[in-house]
Amino acid sequence: MLERLQRGDKIGIFSPSDPATATAKKRYIRGKEFLQSKGFLIVEGSLTGKQDGYRSGTPKERADELNELLRDPTIKIVMSSIGGTNSNSLLPYIDYEAFKNNPKIVIGYSDTTAVLLALYAKTHIPTFYGPALIPSFGEFEPLVNDTYDYFERYFCQFEAPYTIAKPEAWSDEMMNWLDYSKPKTLFKNEWIGIQEAVIEGRLIGGNNNTMYGFIGTPYFPEIKDGDILLIEDSLKDAATVEKNFAMLKLHGVFDKAGGILLGKHELFDDEGTGKKPIDMLLEQLDGKKIPILADIDCAHTHPMFPLAIGKKIRMNTVEKSITCIEKWL
């Protein structure tokens, strides 16, 4: 049974791909100290501070780190340190039975999508697309405070139905990764609604480039008629975005989706096309009338709010709102 977080709860940190606890140590420490200042106890995974070239460890070592945290009954939440590129390597080695027998909040985003969707596919226990320690809580003020407010509202105070307040401003400016230099440029926030509709359905999805690496395998959840598909990506060029949207089309995902939540794309490279990701998604839909709520903030940009994979939400393209209508507790 998943439970609300409280001060004094333990957060276990795992590194499913990138070794940023070693290569971005300043930001890691800043994120750790931020959550400690909120009253949480940080339990460092066995690969914290370690590096094996482009990764934190071998696939089995990374799975062992996660499994140890999943098996620990004193840990309330397991959070990824950051994403990367190859979390799909862990999937055959994860202890799904341990998660099934001792459910807990597992949260992250980006490449951690592979772990989140695999855990859900194998156990039907919800996982959470949301902030990670280093990129989210290692961020500077004021945006880190906004992300934490969403985190606290969702995990410490949650009551359904819960309509997520759209952030007033956001940023994807690439600066201040390790040391503060100046405030990031903030942009006025606008969500885009396409096809007027109010849709309710199970949320499935995550980072599209990561889904490309394991869709069609037993570790990917079955897409059902009426599901609401979450798609987001970061630092990709137009060619890659087209490839990844086409992948979903070829797997028949768009034939079943009742609605689509498209996250903001951090620093998208349009390669001179003048197109945005929403334009490229509409190309792949090829006239199929699926309600879309685009440029939402469950993405690589700041601030970020969490959503439960496997739980029902309501998306309203007229009011441009997202409401969590099913309890995850």
Secondary structure, 3 states (H helix, E strand, C coil): CCCCCCCCCEEEEECCCCCHHHHCHHHHHHHHHHHHHCCCEEEECCCCCCCECCECCCHHHHHHHHHHHHHCCCEEEEEECCCCCCHHHHHHHCCHHHHHHCCCEEEECHHHHHHHHHHHHHHCCCEEECCCHHHHHCCCCCHHHHHHHHHHHHHCCCCCCEECCCCCEEECCCCCCCCCCCCCCCEECCCEEECCCEEEEEEEEEEHHHHCCCCCCCCCCCCCCCCEEEEECECCEHHHHHHHHHHHHHCCHHHHCCEEEEECCECCECCCCCCCHHHHHHHHHCCCCCCEEEEECCCCCECCCCEEECCEEEEECCCCEEEECCCCC
